[in-house]
Amino acid sequence: MTKAGHSALMTVVIVVSAVAAVAVGGPTAAALNADTAAPYPHSPGTNVQEFPVSVVTQQSDAVVQNGMGSMTLDFGADNSFDGSVSNVSTDDVGVTIVGSDNQRTIGAFEVAESANGAIALNFTQRVPVGAGDRILVEVANMSTPTSDGDYSVGVSTTTPDGTTDGPVSVGYRVESASLSFPNQSASQFNDTQSISLSGVVPNAGYIGVFTVAENGSRGQLVGNTEPIIAQYTPRNYTVALNGNVNESQRLEAVVFYETTGGTQDERLNGSLDPAEDAVVTNNGVPANATGYVTTIDADGRVGAGSEYGQGARLYFDQGEASTGYQVQAVENGSLGDVVTQFETAANGSSVIATTGFAEGQYAITRLDDGSVVSLDNDSTTGAQDDSFFVTGTGGAATTTENGSAEANATTANGTSEATAETDAADGTEDGATEDADEATTAAGEDGDNGSAGNATGNESGDGGSGAFGPGFGPVVAVIALLAAALVAARRKR
């Protein structure tokens, strides 16, 4: 099967639901056993890639005794069905007889549309069917009902001499795809950089996360999930960004379904290709959501032996929670003057601004006991071994060492868990304010997150409050300003 065209019809069916055999008109004791049905994708008002429907024969069925001459799939037997089968042709249907030890594809038949959502398959020659065989019909190019819910299709078989088995009712589910994308942080200095989403994703589908272009269109793919099998209640999903997001920005999450593969196994071994896989839609509306992702405002992660230009902002995540530290000059291998002090956030991280640092060598020590902090996590800790260098080059670090320790919240010198995303609650375009002077912070994953969710999967809600917690408010902005004043007061001492 090619992605560009109609997919090859699969011969293995996902067991989504099976409704016990009941009569839908016709005889009081229905023949045939209902088996399975599952549109792909299963979202409402969607032109399906395929829709397998199957029944299992019984020993007493007329078609077991005399063979099958025709078969009817009546989607309109469910009065709430408002989809369409009007575009279904012979090219859109496949029939397979699956026995206990073999399977046969039946290729010689014609498709005729009956009234009210039914299609009839008229075989050009008698089709032998054994007891216990599964008769699998796969239909493409039909549209699903426009509302979420449980539906059924009436299936009947008829012998060449006109004796009919059934109809029986085979159930299936239609469910909207949806996503919720809360505003959150994702440290670019974390080897496992990721974001969290929630929602309902269709069978053999993906969530892809993209940048957003200046004109609002979908930009570059920065991460995606592995293939997901359908469930009809919301679940949480983690999308690895793999360091692809290195600055704070709005991102868009989009639900896709795999268009390559004729079986579930093939689809679940596939990979997302946005250029060829299809976006899931609910009645024509793409299932997507946007959220603002805040990275850490720093030029590099402070590491032993690394060099940074004057004015570089250094991310420190080797500390303990809410603990005071200081930066001291190192002269001839010994600790010298204190150049600045700071306090870590609840996750043990902070940002150190090197503005005003003289060229030279520096170490980080604890305020309480003056002990040196290990910056390389080896067995030797000391001023010489665990120091870094500030050079005369202004701006970003000339050499950085990115660590893998997780840290998703930062505080600037002398602050305690202030946040740079103070305007997220207002849903502003930028999503995060510039920090006052050196009091720069990034929202932590263990702190309050603004919510940019949309339960229907087609709205953008950057910075609003919702299922993932309250938005950021004016109080946090005041904290950031107080932090800046504290930095200035400490330096004047």
VENHUFEN-V596848 format. One record per residue. N is the residue number from 0. RES is the residue in one letter. NEAR is the number of other C-alpha atoms within 12 Angstrom. Layout:
# VENHUFEN-V596848
n=N res=RES near=NEAR
n=N res=RES near=NEAR
This chain:
# VENHUFEN-V596848
n=0 res=M near=18
n=1 res=T near=16
n=2 res=K near=21
n=3 res=A near=14
n=4 res=G near=18
n=5 res=H near=23
n=6 res=S near=30
n=7 res=A near=27
n=8 res=L near=36
n=9 res=M near=35
n=10 res=T near=32
n=11 res=V near=30
n=12 res=V near=33
n=13 res=I near=31
n=14 res=V near=25
n=15 res=V near=29
n=16 res=S near=27
n=17 res=A near=29
n=18 res=V near=28
n=19 res=A near=22
n=20 res=A near=31
n=21 res=V near=28
n=22 res=A near=26
n=23 res=V near=29
n=24 res=G near=20
n=25 res=G near=19
n=26 res=P near=17
n=27 res=T near=14
n=28 res=A near=18
n=29 res=A near=29
n=30 res=A near=35
n=31 res=L near=41
n=32 res=N near=36
n=33 res=A near=39
n=34 res=D near=36
n=35 res=T near=37
n=36 res=A near=40
n=37 res=A near=43
n=38 res=P near=45
n=39 res=Y near=51
n=40 res=P near=46
n=41 res=H near=47
n=42 res=S near=48
n=43 res=P near=39
n=44 res=G near=32
n=45 res=T near=40
n=46 res=N near=34
n=47 res=V near=40
n=48 res=Q near=42
n=49 res=E near=39
n=50 res=F near=45
n=51 res=P near=45
n=52 res=V near=50
n=53 res=S near=48
n=54 res=V near=47
n=55 res=V near=40
n=56 res=T near=38
n=57 res=Q near=26
n=58 res=Q near=19
n=59 res=S near=22
n=60 res=D near=32
n=61 res=A near=30
n=62 res=V near=37
n=63 res=V near=32
n=64 res=Q near=24
n=65 res=N near=25
n=66 res=G near=28
n=67 res=M near=36
n=68 res=G near=33
n=69 res=S near=36
n=70 res=M near=43
n=71 res=T near=40
n=72 res=L near=47
n=73 res=D near=38
n=74 res=F near=43
n=75 res=G near=30
n=76 res=A near=31
n=77 res=D near=28
n=78 res=N near=18
n=79 res=S near=21
n=80 res=F near=31
n=81 res=D near=26
n=82 res=G near=35
n=83 res=S near=30
n=84 res=V near=36
n=85 res=S near=26
n=86 res=N near=23
n=87 res=V near=32
n=88 res=S near=22
n=89 res=T near=28
n=90 res=D near=22
n=91 res=D near=33
n=92 res=V near=40
n=93 res=G near=35
n=94 res=V near=37
n=95 res=T near=33
n=96 res=I near=32
n=97 res=V near=28
n=98 res=G near=20
n=99 res=S near=14
n=100 res=D near=11
n=101 res=N near=13
n=102 res=Q near=19
n=103 res=R near=22
n=104 res=T near=24
n=105 res=I near=30
n=106 res=G near=22
n=107 res=A near=21
n=108 res=F near=26
n=109 res=E near=26
n=110 res=V near=31
n=111 res=A near=26
n=112 res=E near=26
n=113 res=S near=21
n=114 res=A near=17
n=115 res=N near=21
n=116 res=G near=32
n=117 res=A near=32
n=118 res=I near=36
n=119 res=A near=32
n=120 res=L near=38
n=121 res=N near=30
n=122 res=F near=28
n=123 res=T near=16
n=124 res=Q near=18
n=125 res=R near=24
n=126 res=V near=32
n=127 res=P near=29
n=128 res=V near=37
n=129 res=G near=30
n=130 res=A near=27
n=131 res=G near=24
n=132 res=D near=30
n=133 res=R near=35
n=134 res=I near=47
n=135 res=L near=39
n=136 res=V near=45
n=137 res=E near=43
n=138 res=V near=46
n=139 res=A near=36
n=140 res=N near=31
n=141 res=M near=35
n=142 res=S near=36
n=143 res=T near=46
n=144 res=P near=37
n=145 res=T near=28
n=146 res=S near=24
n=147 res=D near=26
n=148 res=G near=21
n=149 res=D near=30
n=150 res=Y near=35
n=151 res=S near=41
n=152 res=V near=49
n=153 res=G near=46
n=154 res=V near=50
n=155 res=S near=50
n=156 res=T near=46
n=157 res=T near=35
n=158 res=T near=29
n=159 res=P near=24
n=160 res=D near=16
n=161 res=G near=19
n=162 res=T near=25
n=163 res=T near=32
n=164 res=D near=44
n=165 res=G near=40
n=166 res=P near=36
n=167 res=V near=44
n=168 res=S near=40
n=169 res=V near=41
n=170 res=G near=35
n=171 res=Y near=39
n=172 res=R near=37
n=173 res=V near=41
n=174 res=E near=40
n=175 res=S near=42
n=176 res=A near=49
n=177 res=S near=43
n=178 res=L near=47
n=179 res=S near=46
n=180 res=F near=51
n=181 res=P near=46
n=182 res=N near=53
n=183 res=Q near=51
n=184 res=S near=48
n=185 res=A near=44
n=186 res=S near=46
n=187 res=Q near=38
n=188 res=F near=41
n=189 res=N near=32
n=190 res=D near=22
n=191 res=T near=25
n=192 res=Q near=34
n=193 res=S near=35
n=194 res=I near=45
n=195 res=S near=36
n=196 res=L near=44
n=197 res=S near=35
n=198 res=G near=39
n=199 res=V near=40
n=200 res=V near=48
n=201 res=P near=45
n=202 res=N near=41
n=203 res=A near=40
n=204 res=G near=42
n=205 res=Y near=46
n=206 res=I near=53
n=207 res=G near=47
n=208 res=V near=43
n=209 res=F near=33
n=210 res=T near=31
n=211 res=V near=28
n=212 res=A near=15
n=213 res=E near=13
n=214 res=N near=8
n=215 res=G near=15
n=216 res=S near=14
n=217 res=R near=24
n=218 res=G near=21
n=219 res=Q near=22
n=220 res=L near=28
n=221 res=V near=30
n=222 res=G near=34
n=223 res=N near=34
n=224 res=T near=36
n=225 res=E near=28
n=226 res=P near=32
n=227 res=I near=34
n=228 res=I near=30
n=229 res=A near=34
n=230 res=Q near=27
n=231 res=Y near=25
n=232 res=T near=18
n=233 res=P near=23
n=234 res=R near=21
n=235 res=N near=23
n=236 res=Y near=28
n=237 res=T near=27
n=238 res=V near=33
n=239 res=A near=28
n=240 res=L near=34
n=241 res=N near=24
n=242 res=G near=24
n=243 res=N near=30
n=244 res=V near=35
n=245 res=N near=26
n=246 res=E near=25
n=247 res=S near=34
n=248 res=Q near=33
n=249 res=R near=41
n=250 res=L near=47
n=251 res=E near=47
n=252 res=A near=53
n=253 res=V near=52
n=254 res=V near=49
n=255 res=F near=42
n=256 res=Y near=46
n=257 res=E near=45
n=258 res=T near=43
n=259 res=T near=33
n=260 res=G near=28
n=261 res=G near=30
n=262 res=T near=27
n=263 res=Q near=31
n=264 res=D near=21
n=265 res=E near=20
n=266 res=R near=31
n=267 res=L near=26
n=268 res=N near=21
n=269 res=G near=25
n=270 res=S near=28
n=271 res=L near=33
n=272 res=D near=26
n=273 res=P near=29
n=274 res=A near=18
n=275 res=E near=18
n=276 res=D near=32
n=277 res=A near=33
n=278 res=V near=35
n=279 res=V near=45
n=280 res=T near=36
n=281 res=N near=36
n=282 res=N near=29
n=283 res=G near=20
n=284 res=V near=24
n=285 res=P near=30
n=286 res=A near=44
n=287 res=N near=43
n=288 res=A near=41
n=289 res=T near=44
n=290 res=G near=50
n=291 res=Y near=48
n=292 res=V near=50
n=293 res=T near=46
n=294 res=T near=43
n=295 res=I near=48
n=296 res=D near=43
n=297 res=A near=43
n=298 res=D near=34
n=299 res=G near=37
n=300 res=R near=44
n=301 res=V near=46
n=302 res=G near=35
n=303 res=A near=36
n=304 res=G near=26
n=305 res=S near=29
n=306 res=E near=33
n=307 res=Y near=42
n=308 res=G near=31
n=309 res=Q near=28
n=310 res=G near=27
n=311 res=A near=34
n=312 res=R near=39
n=313 res=L near=48
n=314 res=Y near=48
n=315 res=F near=53
n=316 res=D near=44
n=317 res=Q near=37
n=318 res=G near=35
n=319 res=E near=23
n=320 res=A near=23
n=321 res=S near=25
n=322 res=T near=30
n=323 res=G near=33
n=324 res=Y near=40
n=325 res=Q near=35
n=326 res=V near=40
n=327 res=Q near=37
n=328 res=A near=31
n=329 res=V near=30
n=330 res=E near=19
n=331 res=N near=14
n=332 res=G near=19
n=333 res=S near=19
n=334 res=L near=27
n=335 res=G near=22
n=336 res=D near=21
n=337 res=V near=26
n=338 res=V near=32
n=339 res=T near=37
n=340 res=Q near=36
n=341 res=F near=43
n=342 res=E near=41
n=343 res=T near=38
n=344 res=A near=40
n=345 res=A near=28
n=346 res=N near=30
n=347 res=G near=31
n=348 res=S near=44
n=349 res=S near=51
n=350 res=V near=47
n=351 res=I near=45
n=352 res=A near=41
n=353 res=T near=42
n=354 res=T near=27
n=355 res=G near=22
n=356 res=F near=29
n=357 res=A near=24
n=358 res=E near=23
n=359 res=G near=30
n=360 res=Q near=35
n=361 res=Y near=44
n=362 res=A near=45
n=363 res=I near=47
n=364 res=T near=38
n=365 res=R near=27
n=366 res=L near=24
n=367 res=D near=13
n=368 res=D near=13
n=369 res=G near=21
n=370 res=S near=21
n=371 res=V near=34
n=372 res=V near=38
n=373 res=S near=30
n=374 res=L near=35
n=375 res=D near=29
n=376 res=N near=19
n=377 res=D near=12
n=378 res=S near=11
n=379 res=T near=15
n=380 res=T near=20
n=381 res=G near=27
n=382 res=A near=32
n=383 res=Q near=29
n=384 res=D near=30
n=385 res=D near=36
n=386 res=S near=36
n=387 res=F near=42
n=388 res=F near=39
n=389 res=V near=39
n=390 res=T near=27
n=391 res=G near=22
n=392 res=T near=22
n=393 res=G near=22
n=394 res=G near=24
n=395 res=A near=28
n=396 res=A near=32
n=397 res=T near=27
n=398 res=T near=25
n=399 res=T near=28
n=400 res=E near=27
n=401 res=N near=31
n=402 res=G near=27
n=403 res=S near=22
n=404 res=A near=26
n=405 res=E near=30
n=406 res=A near=43
n=407 res=N near=44
n=408 res=A near=48
n=409 res=T near=55
n=410 res=T near=50
n=411 res=A near=50
n=412 res=N near=48
n=413 res=G near=40
n=414 res=T near=43
n=415 res=S near=40
n=416 res=E near=42
n=417 res=A near=44
n=418 res=T near=51
n=419 res=A near=43
n=420 res=E near=50
n=421 res=T near=39
n=422 res=D near=31
n=423 res=A near=41
n=424 res=A near=36
n=425 res=D near=25
n=426 res=G near=30
n=427 res=T near=23
n=428 res=E near=23
n=429 res=D near=26
n=430 res=G near=39
n=431 res=A near=42
n=432 res=T near=35
n=433 res=E near=24
n=434 res=D near=31
n=435 res=A near=27
n=436 res=D near=22
n=437 res=E near=39
n=438 res=A near=41
n=439 res=T near=45
n=440 res=T near=53
n=441 res=A near=51
n=442 res=A near=47
n=443 res=G near=37
n=444 res=E near=34
n=445 res=D near=22
n=446 res=G near=29
n=447 res=D near=32
n=448 res=N near=41
n=449 res=G near=42
n=450 res=S near=39
n=451 res=A near=46
n=452 res=G near=40
n=453 res=N near=36
n=454 res=A near=29
n=455 res=T near=31
n=456 res=G near=40
n=457 res=N near=32
n=458 res=E near=25
n=459 res=S near=34
n=460 res=G near=38
n=461 res=D near=41
n=462 res=G near=42
n=463 res=G near=36
n=464 res=S near=28
n=465 res=G near=24
n=466 res=A near=25
n=467 res=F near=28
n=468 res=G near=23
n=469 res=P near=22
n=470 res=G near=38
n=471 res=F near=37
n=472 res=G near=28
n=473 res=P near=20
n=474 res=V near=17
n=475 res=V near=31
n=476 res=A near=29
n=477 res=V near=22
n=478 res=I near=29
n=479 res=A near=37
n=480 res=L near=31
n=481 res=L near=27
n=482 res=A near=33
n=483 res=A near=29
n=484 res=A near=22
n=485 res=L near=27
n=486 res=V near=31
n=487 res=A near=23
n=488 res=A near=15
n=489 res=R near=19
n=490 res=R near=19
n=491 res=K near=10
n=492 res=R near=11
